[in-house]
Amino acid sequence: MGKTVDTNQSVIQSVVLADEKDSIILLDQTLLPNEKRFLEIKEMKDLWEAIYELKVRGAPAIGIAAAFGVYLGTKVSKAETFEALYEDFKRVKEYLATSRPTAVNLFWALDRMEARFKRETGKTPQEIKQALKEEAEKIRVEDEKVCEAIGSYGLSLLQPGWGILTHCNAGTIATAKFGTALAPIYLGKAQGYNFKVYADETRPLLQGARLTAWELKEADVDVTLICDNMASIVMQEGKVQAVLVGCDRVAANGDAANKIGTSGVAILAKYYGIPFYVCAPMSTIDMGCKTGKDIHIELRPDEEITSKWYVQPMAPAGVKTYNPSFDVTPGDLITAIITEKGIVYPPYQENLAAIFK
Ligand SMILES: CSC[C@H]1O[C@H](OP(=O)(O)O)[C@H](O)[C@@H]1O
């Protein structure tokens, strides 16, 4: 379990590497909105647990945490050669890869750290460890710029005063900064767009209620919290002019995995003729994944449904549950995919491939 530290950061950075402590400082998102507590993570198993228990969550933030975790886990190696250190590195990478299966950023970051390791051939173990630390920080810094670019492209699709529906949390705490789906909201706030955000609470883990509503209230953005089963009525009543969601893995054909319930929102948006945008860093687009059918959907514990938020369980003891943490929205329900390289429209197979060229 990580140690609690006092950090009165003004702009929340949910996961950073504390140079002076050479440890990971992360915002414990499971305690929000009631407590803003930062944990100091020094041990690999504490980081693995933080990812699994969603203390740090959101595809980009998971990737950044994993990259820092690779550094933490490798720096304690006593190896005296490149080859021996590489064996220890691979054990760290394999361990972190078991924390959560759906967000491709975890694996993207681990692979990027391995690529950096291999570029350090001939260097001393100490030099290689320093290189890993640099690469992890580069991933974090780049993600800020990526999210800001997504925010700018996303904002170009929106009008001042629009109602925007969001699902789950793809905000600043799910990334290095700005978020993905909330990035256009933050950039718009700074330019006087006065958006009205309708945030789905997003059962069962309530990232919309606990995180998005909290983030947006902190940022003085007009946010209305709704239950997931109210998405239809706010669309039907003309309160919503666009839907913005994040993602955890986008397949080459444009199918996008995101928090459970997202595909239902996409179907509603299609029915009401409302544009449905997926905000996707290229680090979340998996061209090796042909369609949404190839995306591993994480299944999580019963308690998240039956008892987690209740004074006492709200379901009969021992009742079976089905708790997929994500679902896949078919590409033909997605109006456009907003990336840091620009806005990608269908046909996604060709147009997603084009942004990687
Ligand atoms: C900016 S990625 C946000 C993405 O990640 C969330 O999943 P989780 O909270 O389980 O990590 C959700 O799918 C968000 O849209």
The ligand as an SDF file (V2000), in Angstrom:
LIG
                    3D

 15 15  0  0  0  0  0  0  0  0999 V2000
   -8.8520    9.1240  -21.2360 C   0  0  0  0  0  0  0  0  0  0  0  0
   -9.1180    7.4310  -21.1500 S   0  0  0  0  0  0  0  0  0  0  0  0
  -10.5420    7.3780  -20.1940 C   0  0  0  0  0  0  0  0  0  0  0  0
  -11.2510    6.0780  -20.2820 C   0  0  0  0  0  0  0  0  0  0  0  0
  -10.7440    5.1450  -19.3140 O   0  0  0  0  0  0  0  0  0  0  0  0
  -11.8200    4.7910  -18.4660 C   0  0  0  0  0  0  0  0  0  0  0  0
  -11.7480    3.4850  -18.0070 O   0  0  0  0  0  0  0  0  0  0  0  0
  -11.2550    3.2300  -16.4800 P   0  0  0  0  0  0  0  0  0  0  0  0
  -11.8560    4.3210  -15.6350 O   0  0  0  0  0  0  0  0  0  0  0  0
  -11.7800    1.8510  -16.1620 O   0  0  0  0  0  0  0  0  0  0  0  0
   -9.7460    3.2790  -16.5250 O   0  0  0  0  0  0  0  0  0  0  0  0
  -13.0550    5.0010  -19.3140 C   0  0  0  0  0  0  0  0  0  0  0  0
  -13.2570    3.9650  -20.2290 O   0  0  0  0  0  0  0  0  0  0  0  0
  -12.6940    6.2970  -19.9540 C   0  0  0  0  0  0  0  0  0  0  0  0
  -13.4300    6.6630  -21.0680 O   0  0  0  0  0  0  0  0  0  0  0  0
  1  2  1  0
  2  3  1  0
  3  4  1  0
  4  5  1  0
  4 14  1  0
  5  6  1  0
  6  7  1  0
  6 12  1  0
  7  8  1  0
  8  9  2  0
  8 10  1  0
  8 11  1  0
 12 13  1  0
 12 14  1  0
 14 15  1  0
M  END
$$$$
